[in-house]
Amino acid sequence: MMKKISQAIVVTDLVKNYGKLTAVKQISFQVKKEQIFAFLGPNGAGKTTTIKMLTTLLKPTSGQMLVNGYSPLTQQNQVRRSFGIVFQDGSLDDELTAAENMEYHGALYQVPKKLRRQRIKELLSIVELSDRQDTLVKQFSGGMKRRLEIARGLLHHPKIFFLDEPTLGLDPQTRNKIWQYIKGLNQKEGITIFFTTHYMEEAEKMADEIAVIDHGQIIAQGSLKSLLNQTSTKSLEAAFLTLTGSTIREESASALDHLKTMRRMQRGRKR
């Protein structure tokens, strides 16, 4: 019998070194089950590296992690079945239809055919793409592709959903709609949401808990109210700038990096 856990994610003294460069410096944090957790930081702060370690794509130098009660170091298959993920850059197959992209994902996760078809129908309805299920993805707008990626990531009933800048480059109407979907699924299915964003108003509005990482270290964590009190500011953006400074940071991972990581995940599931 599996022991009931109250934490969806537990990270303890996590470190990742690349030669002499330390990308993540002994961070520790916890994310409660069914929580919406914002993981914020400037470019190159360590956000993507942390997500890659949590999702079995990267081995840490040291430290411990638990994702849905499983270790990404020793129980990779159980961890992979526990989460869904949407990368910042698209990873859909443009030459397939919306339904075919969903079918392929469901088959990778070994979702039984009958359940898979039912789940595809349900999720495409939720993201308002039922009438476009037989349309090639290359004909979709950016917002439609992002909605499909969210539906695909939820196909196998994950307990935890990682979203890396899910609304980047989308118009305000589409961003608002996507967050309605995410919030609704969090409430309806009890999914824990772990997301990154550079839109501070999204984290301000949606997150139950916020962590700020910079130069590989978590420099603040708590509710919106506690971060505002800590920094004597009136908005999350002002608090963020107070904590991290106003120096412009360079971009980190490229679209190619994300496509490579998606392929690695798919190969891992086939084993």
C-alpha positions in Angstrom: 0.0 0.0 0.0 1.4 3.4 -1.1 2.0 5.8 1.7 -0.1 8.9 1.4 2.0 12.0 0.9 1.1 15.7 1.4 3.9 17.1 -0.7 3.9 16.8 -4.5 7.5 17.8 -4.8 10.3 17.8 -2.2 13.7 19.2 -3.1 16.6 19.0 -0.6 20.1 20.5 -1.0 19.9 20.2 -4.8 23.1 21.0 -6.7 24.0 21.0 -10.4 27.5 21.8 -11.6 28.7 22.1 -15.2 32.5 21.9 -14.7 33.4 24.9 -12.7 30.0 26.5 -13.2 27.4 25.9 -10.6 23.9 26.3 -12.2 21.9 25.3 -9.1 23.4 25.9 -5.7 22.1 23.7 -2.9 18.4 24.7 -3.2 15.6 23.2 -1.0 11.9 23.7 -1.4 8.6 21.9 -1.2 5.4 22.1 -3.2 2.1 20.9 -1.7 -0.2 18.6 -3.5 -2.9 20.5 -5.5 -1.0 23.7 -5.2 -0.3 26.2 -8.0 3.4 27.0 -7.5 5.2 29.8 -9.4 9.0 29.3 -9.9 10.3 32.7 -11.0 13.7 34.1 -11.9 15.6 36.0 -14.5 17.0 34.3 -17.6 19.8 31.9 -16.7 18.8 31.8 -13.0 18.5 28.0 -12.8 14.7 27.5 -13.5 15.0 25.2 -16.5 17.9 23.3 -15.0 15.8 22.6 -11.9 12.8 21.5 -14.0 15.1 19.2 -16.1 16.3 17.5 -12.9 12.8 17.1 -11.5 11.6 15.6 -14.7 14.5 13.0 -15.0 16.1 14.8 -18.0 19.2 15.8 -16.1 21.1 14.2 -13.2 22.0 16.4 -10.3 25.5 16.7 -9.0 24.2 16.1 -5.5 21.0 16.5 -3.4 17.7 14.7 -3.2 14.3 15.0 -4.9 10.9 13.4 -4.7 8.2 13.9 -7.3 4.8 12.4 -6.3 6.7 10.4 -3.7 9.2 8.9 -6.3 12.9 9.7 -6.8 13.9 11.0 -10.2 17.3 9.4 -9.6 16.1 5.8 -9.0 12.5 5.6 -10.0 12.4 7.4 -13.4 9.5 5.5 -14.9 7.2 6.2 -11.9 8.2 9.8 -12.0 7.6 10.2 -15.7 4.1 8.7 -15.4 3.4 11.2 -12.6 3.8 14.4 -14.5 2.9 16.2 -17.7 5.0 19.0 -19.2 4.6 21.9 -21.6 7.9 23.4 -22.8 8.3 27.1 -23.6 9.0 26.1 -27.3 6.6 24.0 -29.2 7.1 20.2 -29.5 4.0 19.2 -31.5 4.3 17.4 -34.9 3.0 19.9 -37.4 2.5 17.2 -40.0 -0.1 15.4 -37.8 -3.6 16.4 -36.9 -4.5 17.5 -33.4 -6.1 14.1 -32.7 -3.1 12.2 -34.1 -0.7 14.2 -31.8 -2.9 13.2 -28.9 -3.0 9.6 -30.0 0.7 9.4 -30.3 1.3 10.8 -26.8 -1.3 8.4 -25.3 0.4 5.5 -27.0 3.8 6.5 -25.6 2.3 6.5 -22.1 0.5 3.2 -22.8 -2.9 4.6 -22.0 -5.5 1.9 -23.0 -7.1 2.6 -26.3 -10.7 3.0 -25.1 -9.6 5.3 -22.2 -7.3 7.2 -24.5 -10.1 8.0 -27.0 -12.4 9.1 -24.2 -9.7 11.3 -22.7 -8.8 12.8 -26.0 -12.4 13.8 -26.6 -12.8 15.2 -23.1 -9.6 17.3 -23.2 -10.1 18.6 -26.7 -13.5 19.8 -25.6 -12.0 21.5 -22.5 -9.5 23.5 -24.6 -12.1 24.2 -27.3 -10.5 22.3 -30.1 -13.0 19.5 -30.7 -14.0 21.0 -34.1 -10.4 21.1 -35.2 -9.3 17.6 -34.1 -8.8 16.5 -37.7 -6.9 19.7 -38.8 -3.2 19.5 -39.4 -1.3 21.3 -36.6 0.7 23.4 -39.1 -2.6 25.2 -39.8 -3.0 26.2 -36.1 -2.3 29.6 -34.6 0.2 29.9 -31.8 -2.6 30.0 -29.2 -4.3 26.9 -30.6 -1.0 25.0 -30.6 -0.4 25.9 -26.9 -3.9 24.8 -26.0 -3.3 21.5 -27.8 0.0 21.1 -25.9 -1.8 21.6 -22.6 -4.4 19.0 -23.5 -1.7 16.5 -24.6 0.2 17.0 -21.4 -2.8 16.0 -19.4 -3.8 13.0 -21.4 -2.3 10.4 -19.0 -3.9 11.9 -15.9 -0.7 13.3 -14.4 -0.5 14.3 -10.7 1.8 17.2 -11.4 1.9 19.5 -14.4 5.1 21.4 -15.3 4.6 24.5 -17.5 7.6 26.4 -18.7 6.4 29.9 -19.7 3.1 28.5 -21.1 1.7 31.8 -22.4 4.9 33.3 -23.9 4.2 35.4 -27.0 0.4 35.0 -26.8 -2.1 37.8 -26.9 -3.9 38.8 -23.6 -7.2 37.1 -24.6 -5.5 33.7 -25.3 -3.3 34.0 -22.2 -6.4 34.6 -20.1 -8.2 31.6 -21.7 -5.2 29.3 -21.1 -5.1 30.2 -17.5 -8.8 29.5 -17.2 -8.1 26.0 -18.5 -5.2 25.5 -16.1 -7.0 26.8 -13.1 -10.1 24.7 -13.9 -8.1 21.5 -14.2 -6.3 22.3 -11.0 -9.6 22.6 -9.2 -11.4 19.7 -11.0 -8.7 17.1 -11.1 -6.5 18.2 -8.2 -3.4 18.5 -10.4 -0.4 20.3 -8.8 0.8 23.1 -11.1 4.5 24.0 -11.3 5.0 26.9 -13.7 7.6 29.5 -14.8 6.7 32.8 -16.3 8.1 36.3 -17.0 4.5 37.7 -16.8 4.5 38.8 -13.1 0.8 39.5 -13.2 0.1 35.8 -14.0 2.0 34.6 -10.9 0.4 37.4 -8.9 -3.1 36.3 -9.9 -2.7 32.5 -10.0 0.0 31.3 -7.7 -0.7 30.0 -4.2 3.1 29.9 -3.5 5.9 31.7 -5.2 9.7 31.0 -5.2 12.3 33.3 -6.7 15.5 31.8 -7.9 18.6 33.9 -9.0 22.1 32.9 -9.7 21.2 29.3 -8.9 19.9 30.1 -5.4 16.3 30.5 -4.0 16.4 34.0 -2.6 12.7 34.2 -1.5 9.7 32.0 -1.1 6.2 32.4 0.2 2.8 33.7 -0.5 2.4 36.9 -2.6 1.5 38.8 0.6 4.7 37.6 2.4 6.9 38.5 -0.6 5.4 42.0 -0.7 5.9 42.4 3.0 9.5 41.2 2.8 10.4 43.7 0.1 8.1 46.5 1.2 6.6 46.7 -2.3 3.0 46.8 -3.7 3.3 44.5 -6.7 5.0 41.2 -7.5 6.9 42.9 -10.3 8.3 45.5 -7.9 9.2 42.7 -5.4 10.9 40.7 -8.1 13.0 43.6 -9.2 13.9 44.4 -5.6 15.1 40.8 -5.1 16.9 40.3 -8.4 17.9 43.7 -9.5 17.3 45.5 -12.8 20.3 44.2 -14.9 19.2 42.6 -18.2 20.1 38.9 -18.4 20.9 36.8 -21.4 18.6 34.2 -22.8 19.3 30.6 -21.8 17.9 27.5 -23.4 17.0 27.5 -27.1 14.1 26.0 -29.0 16.5 23.2 -30.2 17.4 22.4 -26.6 13.7 21.8 -25.8 13.1 19.7 -28.8 16.1 17.5 -27.8 14.7 17.1 -24.3 11.3 16.1 -25.6 12.9 13.4 -27.8 14.9 12.2 -24.8 11.7 11.9 -22.8 10.0 10.0 -25.6 12.9 7.6 -25.9 12.9 7.0 -22.2 9.2 6.1 -22.2 9.7 3.5 -25.0 12.2 1.5 -22.9 
